[in-house]
Each structure stands twice: as C-alpha cells, then as structure tokens.
C-alpha cells in the first residue's frame, strides 16, 4: 500500500496545495526565474572570499544575532539610493525577502487573522500566509493589471485584514503601483483596523520611478520589503531586508529564530554592499535589455504589460501553455505563471534575449500568425 502526503495529519489549509517553484530544466537559455544573468565581478568574488575566510575563523561561535554591521550598511545603501534617511533601527534582515514576509506574518498575522493581496501577484504572499495560519484574501485587479482602487478599498473595509500586501513593481505583471495608490490603500487599511501594509519592492532597482521609502515618514504601520537576489545578482545568497518604524523591527524579533543569519551570509552580503556602484551598472544594462524586449515583442504583434521590473509579461495567447512549450522546444525556458493568456520572460544578456526573440519568431511563424 502506498503512503503519501494525504495520509499524514497535514493541516487542512495545506491539503491539495503545491510547493512554490519554477521548472528547473536543462536548456541552453533559462529566462524563467527573474535572476540577474550576470555573474558577480571577479573583484567582488575575491572580496567575498576574504570576508568569508575571516568569518570562518570564528565559526565555532554564533554569529552576530542582530546583524548590526550588515543592517548599518543596508541602511546606508537605502539612504544613498533613495535620498530618504534610514538608520540601523529602521532595518531588519533575514534569509531572503520570503523569510522577511514570513516573520511579518508570524508577527502580525496568524490564526484568526487575515491578509489580502491583489492578484495576480507574487504567489508566495498567499503561500506564506497559509503556512503561518493566516487567512488569505485575493483582492481585485483591473484588466490592465493595475489595482482596482475602488474595489480594493471596498474589500479592505469589508474584510478588515490584518496585513495588506502591495507588490511594486508587481510580479508577474511587471507594472509599478503609483505612490498615490499606496497612500490610499494605507489610509483605507488604517480606517478599517488599523492594519500593517507591506510594500514588496523586490524589483524596485529596475523601476523607471523612485522607491516608496519616503512614505515611511509618519506611517508606523507601513513596511518596505527588499531583496539582494535581483539587482545585486545574489539570488544564491538568500538575503532579504525591510525598512520600517523601529517598533516594527522590534516586533519581528519576537518571532525570529536564534542567530537566524549565518556568519557566512552576513560576510557575503557585506562584501556585495561594498560593490553597489558596480552592481547597479549591470542593472542599467538589464533595464535597457528589458525595454528592447518590450519593443521587439510589440513589433511582433504581442501585447506587453508596461514593465518596471527585470522581466516582461507578454501575450495574449489562446493557449499560453502551448506557446510556452513551443518556445521551450527551441531551447528557451520562460515562465508560465498560470495567468490565462500570458507568459513572462526574464531580461537576460543580449545573446540570451536574441535567442528568446528568435524562438518566439520561429514559433509564431510555425503557427501561421
């Protein structure tokens, strides 16, 4: 007799669910996970080796529990790039922005509480909500994937969620959310509960506009979440962080695991932060390649959602999975996110993007369109 997950006493809200993850296939060009395609520059690799070597001498001891040096450097980076003053007490760091989100939901969500996000959006918000016993509410978007503000305000007033997620630039659609919309959602959330509003800025360095960090002033229920996976080209590092009122930083420490950030993680992140100017030059290259993809796809007759991220959502397809398979058969892996009629492609190197565009042209020609 076979024994599987359904035979275990799994919590009801997890039954029938699938783990998060994109296909990991061995193909020549992989543009499905929004990674930065450029390897870290050699001087940074050497600096990481130096810092990790030093950290290795003390691995018999626990790491800095509060990651003071790392949070200080992150605060300096945020201040420099946004023009908004951020200090040590305003910043918290964890193992990827997913752990940041998990800690926020452990602190402000949980059994008997709810969170709302406006879908399609980053699916991990809902998955982590369920994992923390937080009820999940799917909020509305317009046909063009912007947030339906009137409907969103109505949903917040009706459901009175404890946590409100706003993803900008939004994944998987790529469009940014105007500051005015975020402010209206924040005001609606405060009138309803008040609730915590978490702005997920994982892709903000690729945006045409500015970070929403200045909105933190005078708004203690607002949180800005970030990551080093995308713009820093450090997806393998797993380092995320948030900026918020110091009281929020104090609150999430109530649920953090002891010594949750390893000494090696902290050393590697500190080395990367020493090379931000170099790393952000790669961001500029990727923004140019993203804009090229938008122009080329539109020239081929596809609809393309306006993108402020390092990826592009394009369509519309009568059968998006068939289109995904047709492109894959030509050696290029893109993402079928389950948004009906649409696919998503990550901006890669110029050569990778050329291969993708050639694959799309060939598939389109084969379809007779």
GIUR-V415360 format. One record per backbone hydrogen bond with DSSP energy under -1.0 kcal/mol. CO is the residue of the C=O (numbers start at 0). NH is the residue of the N-H. If there is no record, write none. Layout:
co: (CO | CO)
nh: (NH | NH)
//
This chain:
co: (3 | 4 | 7 | 10 | 13 | 24 | 28 | 30 | 40 | 41 | 42 | 43 | 44 | 45 | 46 | 47 | 48 | 49 | 50 | 51 | 54 | 55 | 57 | 63 | 66 | 67 | 68 | 69 | 70 | 71 | 72 | 73 | 74 | 75 | 76 | 77 | 78 | 86 | 87 | 89 | 91 | 93 | 93 | 95 | 96 | 97 | 98 | 99 | 100 | 101 | 102 | 103 | 104 | 109 | 112 | 113 | 113 | 114 | 115 | 116 | 121 | 122 | 123 | 124 | 125 | 126 | 127 | 128 | 129 | 134 | 136 | 138 | 141 | 145 | 146 | 147 | 148 | 149 | 150 | 151 | 152 | 153 | 154 | 155 | 161 | 162 | 163 | 165 | 169 | 173 | 174 | 177 | 178 | 179 | 180 | 181 | 182 | 183 | 184 | 185 | 186 | 187 | 188 | 195 | 196 | 197 | 198 | 199 | 200 | 202 | 203 | 211 | 212 | 213 | 215 | 218 | 220 | 222 | 223 | 224 | 225 | 227 | 229 | 233 | 238 | 239 | 240 | 241 | 242 | 244 | 244 | 245 | 246 | 247 | 250 | 251 | 256 | 261 | 262 | 263 | 264 | 265 | 266 | 267 | 268 | 271 | 274 | 275 | 278 | 279 | 280 | 281 | 282 | 283 | 284 | 285 | 286 | 287 | 288 | 289 | 290 | 291 | 292 | 293 | 294 | 295 | 296 | 297 | 302 | 309 | 311 | 312 | 313 | 314 | 318 | 319 | 320 | 321 | 322 | 323 | 324 | 326 | 326 | 327 | 330 | 332 | 334 | 338 | 340 | 342 | 343 | 344 | 348 | 349 | 350 | 351 | 352 | 353 | 354 | 355 | 356 | 357 | 358 | 359 | 360 | 361 | 362 | 363 | 364)
nh: (6 | 7 | 9 | 13 | 16 | 26 | 332 | 345 | 44 | 45 | 46 | 47 | 48 | 49 | 50 | 51 | 52 | 53 | 54 | 55 | 57 | 58 | 60 | 66 | 70 | 71 | 72 | 73 | 74 | 75 | 76 | 77 | 78 | 79 | 80 | 81 | 82 | 89 | 90 | 243 | 241 | 95 | 239 | 99 | 100 | 101 | 102 | 103 | 104 | 105 | 106 | 107 | 108 | 112 | 134 | 161 | 162 | 136 | 164 | 138 | 124 | 126 | 127 | 128 | 129 | 130 | 131 | 133 | 132 | 114 | 116 | 118 | 144 | 141 | 148 | 151 | 152 | 153 | 154 | 155 | 156 | 157 | 158 | 159 | 195 | 115 | 197 | 199 | 173 | 307 | 169 | 181 | 182 | 183 | 184 | 185 | 186 | 187 | 188 | 189 | 190 | 191 | 192 | 163 | 222 | 165 | 224 | 167 | 203 | 205 | 206 | 214 | 215 | 216 | 218 | 221 | 196 | 198 | 242 | 200 | 240 | 233 | 232 | 236 | 227 | 93 | 225 | 91 | 223 | 247 | 248 | 249 | 250 | 251 | 253 | 254 | 259 | 265 | 266 | 267 | 268 | 269 | 270 | 271 | 272 | 274 | 278 | 279 | 282 | 283 | 284 | 285 | 286 | 287 | 288 | 289 | 290 | 291 | 292 | 293 | 294 | 295 | 296 | 297 | 298 | 299 | 301 | 300 | 314 | 346 | 344 | 304 | 342 | 302 | 322 | 323 | 324 | 325 | 326 | 327 | 328 | 329 | 331 | 330 | 28 | 30 | 343 | 341 | 316 | 313 | 334 | 311 | 352 | 353 | 354 | 355 | 356 | 357 | 358 | 359 | 360 | 361 | 362 | 363 | 364 | 365 | 366 | 368 | 367)
//
